[in-house]
Amino acid sequence: MISEQELRRKLDALKDELDRARQATSDIKVRESLGAAEAIVEELRSSAGSSGKKHNIMEWWGVGAEFWRKMDVDDYVRKERDSWR
């Protein structure tokens, strides 16, 4: 199971890579940019491991548990319900 922190780290790395790619293609004509963008997306997909594998919701079991340990759940729910009014 991948931790929330590891997921955030990977997302940040992908964002950085995308920013570098945007900078590198900023001076290329539109048609060339589209081809480059398609190549970048394909590279990002392969480097992120998006092989189309389906994930199970249970992989998220326990993610955020440390947040709820510090929180009075009843108080949280009450405040949420009050905000709906």
Residue frames relative to the residue before (quaternion, step in Angstrom):
aa qw qx qy qz dx dy dz
M 1.0000 0.0000 0.0000 0.0000 0.00 0.00 0.00
I 0.3443 -0.7416 0.5432 0.1907 3.55 -0.89 0.94
S 0.4234 -0.7191 0.4921 0.2480 3.56 -0.88 0.92
E 0.6417 -0.5179 0.4021 0.3979 3.54 -1.27 0.44
Q 0.6415 0.5333 -0.3199 0.4492 3.57 0.99 -0.84
E 0.6567 0.4970 -0.3063 0.4774 3.59 0.98 -0.83
L 0.6248 0.5342 -0.3308 0.4634 3.58 1.03 -0.77
R 0.6580 0.5011 -0.3043 0.4726 3.58 0.96 -0.89
R 0.6354 0.5302 -0.3283 0.4553 3.59 1.00 -0.84
K 0.6679 0.4927 -0.3030 0.4683 3.60 0.93 -0.88
L 0.6404 0.5206 -0.3220 0.4640 3.58 1.01 -0.82
D 0.6451 0.5132 -0.3173 0.4689 3.59 0.96 -0.84
A 0.6444 0.5160 -0.3206 0.4645 3.59 0.99 -0.82
L 0.6522 0.5048 -0.3136 0.4706 3.60 0.99 -0.80
K 0.6340 0.5213 -0.3281 0.4676 3.58 1.02 -0.78
D 0.6415 0.5161 -0.3217 0.4675 3.59 0.98 -0.83
E 0.6527 0.5107 -0.3104 0.4657 3.57 0.96 -0.88
L 0.6491 0.5105 -0.3115 0.4701 3.57 1.00 -0.81
D 0.6321 0.5258 -0.3279 0.4653 3.60 1.01 -0.78
R 0.6496 0.5015 -0.3178 0.4750 3.59 0.97 -0.83
A 0.6501 0.5132 -0.3142 0.4640 3.57 0.99 -0.81
R 0.6301 0.5268 -0.3320 0.4640 3.59 0.99 -0.80
Q 0.6515 0.5149 -0.3127 0.4611 3.56 0.93 -0.89
A 0.6792 0.5052 -0.2910 0.4458 3.56 0.93 -0.91
T 0.7542 0.3799 -0.2173 0.4896 3.60 1.06 -0.63
S 0.4059 0.7598 -0.4507 0.2340 3.60 1.22 -0.01
D 0.7473 0.3987 -0.2263 0.4810 3.62 1.08 -0.58
I 0.5381 0.6246 -0.4037 0.3966 3.59 1.26 0.08
K 0.5853 -0.5883 0.4257 0.3608 3.57 -1.08 0.69
V 0.6991 -0.5053 0.3142 0.3965 3.57 -1.22 0.56
R 0.6806 0.4892 -0.3067 0.4510 3.61 0.74 -0.94
E 0.6650 0.4817 -0.3009 0.4850 3.55 0.94 -0.85
S 0.6195 0.5553 -0.3364 0.4412 3.58 1.07 -0.75
L 0.6401 0.5290 -0.3339 0.4460 3.57 0.97 -0.80
G 0.6503 0.5026 -0.3135 0.4756 3.57 0.97 -0.82
A 0.6549 0.5014 -0.3048 0.4761 3.55 1.00 -0.85
A 0.6403 0.5308 -0.3249 0.4503 3.58 1.00 -0.82
E 0.6388 0.5158 -0.3272 0.4678 3.56 0.98 -0.80
A 0.6531 0.5046 -0.3102 0.4718 3.57 0.98 -0.81
I 0.6412 0.5241 -0.3165 0.4626 3.58 1.02 -0.82
V 0.6503 0.5090 -0.3173 0.4661 3.57 0.92 -0.92
E 0.6540 0.5088 -0.3161 0.4622 3.57 0.91 -0.86
E 0.6483 0.5099 -0.3106 0.4725 3.58 1.00 -0.83
L 0.6544 0.5057 -0.3111 0.4683 3.58 0.95 -0.85
R 0.6391 0.5216 -0.3297 0.4592 3.58 0.98 -0.80
S 0.7034 0.4566 -0.2869 0.4630 3.57 0.83 -0.89
S 0.6770 0.4799 -0.3080 0.4653 3.61 0.99 -0.74
A 0.6629 0.4843 -0.3068 0.4816 3.60 1.17 -0.51
G 0.4649 -0.7028 0.4341 0.3186 3.56 1.24 -0.13
S 0.3683 0.7334 -0.5005 0.2759 3.58 1.12 0.53
S 0.0424 0.8377 -0.5379 0.0848 3.53 0.36 1.28
G 0.5989 -0.5620 0.3648 0.4387 3.55 1.26 0.13
K 0.3869 0.7242 -0.4839 0.3028 3.57 1.27 0.10
K 0.3432 -0.7220 0.5616 0.2134 3.53 -0.91 0.92
H 0.2736 -0.7663 0.5654 0.1352 3.52 -1.07 0.81
N 0.4102 -0.6875 0.5487 0.2409 3.50 -1.22 0.58
I 0.5521 -0.6256 0.4402 0.3316 3.59 -0.96 0.86
M 0.6079 0.5838 -0.3501 0.4088 3.58 1.11 -0.61
E 0.5006 0.6385 -0.4329 0.3927 3.62 1.23 -0.20
W 0.6738 0.4940 -0.2818 0.4717 3.57 1.21 -0.50
W 0.3508 0.7573 -0.4858 0.2597 3.58 1.31 0.01
G 0.8332 0.2124 -0.1725 0.4805 3.56 -0.81 1.02
V 0.5084 0.6317 -0.4444 0.3809 3.61 1.19 -0.23
G 0.8035 0.2257 -0.1995 0.5134 3.56 -0.75 1.05
A 0.3845 0.7519 -0.4695 0.2577 3.59 1.27 0.01
E 0.6289 0.5502 -0.3430 0.4290 3.59 1.02 -0.76
F 0.5982 0.5603 -0.3498 0.4538 3.59 1.14 -0.61
W 0.7238 0.4501 -0.2499 0.4594 3.57 0.84 -1.00
R 0.5532 0.6023 -0.4007 0.4130 3.61 1.16 -0.41
K 0.7117 0.4451 -0.2379 0.4886 3.57 1.09 -0.74
M 0.6811 0.5092 -0.2576 0.4588 3.58 1.26 -0.30
D 0.3545 -0.6646 0.6095 0.2472 3.54 -1.13 0.75
V 0.3659 -0.7848 0.4585 0.1999 3.56 -0.24 1.32
D 0.6425 0.5243 -0.3329 0.4489 3.61 0.93 -0.83
D 0.6470 0.5114 -0.3084 0.4740 3.58 1.00 -0.85
Y 0.6347 0.5366 -0.3180 0.4561 3.57 0.98 -0.86
V 0.6764 0.4884 -0.2919 0.4677 3.58 0.84 -1.00
R 0.6328 0.5321 -0.3325 0.4537 3.60 0.97 -0.83
K 0.6704 0.4936 -0.2977 0.4672 3.60 0.89 -0.92
E 0.6306 0.5291 -0.3316 0.4609 3.59 0.99 -0.80
R 0.6755 0.4913 -0.2948 0.4642 3.57 0.86 -0.96
D 0.6369 0.5265 -0.3242 0.4605 3.57 1.02 -0.77
S 0.6522 0.5308 -0.3180 0.4379 3.60 1.04 -0.72
W 0.5995 0.5779 -0.3562 0.4240 3.60 1.21 -0.39
R 0.6350 0.5669 -0.3271 0.4104 3.57 1.15 -0.45
